[in-house]
Amino acid sequence: MQISISIRHGHLSDASQRKVTEKVEKLSRIFERLTAIDVTIDLEREETPSVDLRVSAEHKHDFVATDCSSQLMGSVDTVIHKMEQQLRKYKEKIQNRHRNASARNVEIPAAADEVDEFEFEDEL
């Protein structure tokens, strides 16, 4: 899984970038099939930095979450929480499809009326 952090209109310390990377890495615990994570931090407005998180997963388009607040790490936490919700919902949807697929493949037994007719014919 590739993680990239890009900062627009400013600079972020290495320690802050490591914190963001550590927090974002935890997304792989929820959904194992992540291929790439892109974090974009926009510091154009210093009083309200915005965070954009894009996650690419196998067999699915990108998931996107954005937030803008007064605290940078607060925005990162909010974006990660939003992304966790999206990934959990998608994972549950996939699991439900696989569970229901096995139920569709089971043959329905013949109706009771049909069984009685065949038994009657054998007695003649």
C-alpha positions, 0 to 999 in steps of 0.5 A: 500500500502506497501512502503519499502526503502532499501539502499545498500553500505551506509547509508541514513539519516532519513530525506532523507528517509522521503522525498523519502517516501513522493515523492513515496506516490504521485504515488497512486494519478495517479493509485489507485490500487498499492499494493507495492512500493520498492525503492532501493538506491545503494550508492556503487559509491558515485559520482553517486548513482543509484535508482531503483523503483519497483511498483506492481499493481493489475492484472499486473506485476511489473513496473520498473524504474532506474536512475543513476546521480550525485544527489541522489534526482535528481535521485529519481525525475527522477525515479518517473517521469519515473514511472508516465509515465508508470502508466499513459500509463497503466491506459489509456490502461485499460480505452480504453479497457473498453470503446471499450468493450461496443462498441463491444457489441452493435448489428449492425442493419439489412442492408436496403436491408433486411428490404425492402424484409421483408416489400415487403413480408408482402404486398403480 
